[in-house]
Amino acid sequence: MQRNYRRGRYSVTRLVVHLVFTTKYQRKVFDGEEDHVHLLVEYPPKLSISVLVNNLKSTSSRRVRFLNTHIPRLSKSAALWSRSYFACSAGGATLETLKAYVNGQKTPD
């Protein structure tokens, strides 16, 4: 299986994060997962998670409201998302696998 790595001048990365956003006051807004959404996002190493989240929330809020005019305003500020979020790294290896790999590395004599 070939991985799609991001190649920079001095680094090779593949950073993926699992994000969960909840609606303001956890109100039921969507079909399916009614009060939250799950996102799996690949991002560049210079971008912090908090900046990524703020950009995604503001952009998606405007887009969702534009495409779904029937969604009610949840607060006076018209915010769709709550200020909080969940973020978790989404690498393919478990911590146990990584620990075994690191412990298995030979140290120079």
Beta strands, then each sheet from edge to edge (+ up, - down):
strand 1: 6-7
strand 2: 12-13
strand 3: 15-23
strand 4: 36-43
strand 5: 81-89
sheet 1: 1+ 2-
sheet 2: 4+ 3- 5+
end
